[in-house]
């Protein structure tokens, strides 16, 4: 289904699509989304995102994000962006950071795991907006 529209009608089309989505359910149930994986670049306005998991060639589940787009001519498509799963570990004392990194690398040595030290602000601390970090 393709509708030809000027740029001034894009907002109305997005509104119409959101009403349709409320009536027919989430986008994965809608048959009119072509999955974009290869080919020339396509231009579209993103109007929805949903988490997904898709099995790869070896049968392992890959985590991703289905992103739904509306093209200028009224066409729609979706593209999936894959990402690596991640988690954060709080190490209470700085002297144990390297031990923690080594332990994680040993535990996941058969997977291509990347360990990165990231400083995060504790938003549960009183007065966390002052810029003070937990000591």
N, C-alpha and C positions, 0 to 999 in steps of 0.2 A: 504494500500500500504506500503510495507516494502522493504527497500533497505539495503543490507548488505554492510557496508563500514568500512574501517580502520580509525583509529583516524586522519590520515593525510588528509582524505577526508572531515572531518567535515566542514572546512571552505568553501570548494566548495559546499557542500550541503546547507549551510546557504545562500550562494550567489544565488544558484538556487532557494531556497525558496523565497528569497526576489524578484527575477524576477517573479516568479509565482504569488506572492501577488500583484505585480504591474499589472499583466495581468488579474487576476480574481477578484480583489477587496480585501477589508479588510477581516481578518480571520473569522469574524462572518458569512460571506457568504460562507466560505469553509466548505464542509461537512466532511472532514477527521480528524477533531479534536475531540478526545474523551475527555469529561470533567472528570478530575481526582478528585474524592471526597473521596473515601475510598479504602482500600486495602494496599498491601505492598508498601513500599517506592519505588519511581521511580526516576531515575537519568536522567537529561536532561540539555541541554544548552538552556538558554532563548534567544529567538530571537525577541520577540515582546511583547508589553504590550498595553492594551487598557482599558480605564475606562468603567465600566458597571454598571447596576443596575438590580437586580433580586428580584422579589417579594418573601417574606418569606411565611411561612404557614398561617399567619394571613392576608396576602394580602398587607402588608407594603413593600415599596421598600427599599432594602438594597444596599448601595453604595459599590462598589468593584472594583477590578482591575483584568481583565483577563490577565493571563500570559501564553504565548505560548512557548512550549518547543520542542526541537528536541532531540530524543534519539539516542544513539550510533548506534543502528541497523537501523536507518533511520525512525523509527516511530515518530509520533508526538502526543502531548496531550496538553491540556490546564488545568490550575488550576486557581481558583478564590480565591483571598484573599480579605476578607471583612474588612472594616474599618469604624470607627465611623466618622460622619461628624464633622467638627470643624470650628471655626472662631476665629479671634483675635479682641480684643477690646483695643483701645488705651485710657488709662486714663491719662489725662494731669497732674494731681496733685496726688502725692503719697497718700495723706491723704484720697482720695476718693476710693482707691482700694477696701477696705473691703465693702463699701457701694455698689459698682458695683458688687462684688461677690455675696452679699446677694440678690440683685435685680435679677441677672441672675438665681440663684438657685430658687427663688420664682416663677419666670416666667416659668421655666421648671421643676417644682417639680414633675409632673406626669411622666416625662421621667427620665431615669437614667443618669443624666447629671453630668459630672465631670468637675469641674472648677479648673484650675491650673494657677498660676501666672508665666509668662514667661518673662524674660528680653530679649528684642530684640534690636538690633542696628538699628538706623534709617539710611538707606542707602542714603536718600535724603539730609542728612546733609553735608555741605561742610567739607572736611577732615575727613570723616567717618572712614577711614582706620587707623587713629591714635589711635583708641580704646576708644576715648571719647564717653560717653553716653550722651543722651539728659538730661539736668537738668530741 
